[in-house]
């Protein structure tokens, strides 16, 4: 586990299968209602489409049929999705939720940078 500092905010970087995953939780820690921003970002249809494209490019085990169902629901007022639900339903590798002392939401650097542009 490593740390990077961006605009005086310390952000955790972990390695999963030799790839860097950046803490989205740390990225929004200093922002009012920061943790809810991750949930709001996941409700966005453009986010779901981006995640699906990323997974189809880099994850041979991605569950594309399940993704199509999620994509069709995204953007509706009743649509909600947690990181845990996303990973369980689609077998996603690009974003993960960890529990425990050093837990939080972590995303592959490509996805984390996309999230940062949204915040």
Beta strands, then each sheet from edge to edge (+ up, - down):
strand 1: 2-6
strand 2: 9-16
strand 3: 19-23
strand 4: 95-98
strand 5: 104-108
sheet 1: 1+ 2- 3+ 5- 4+
end
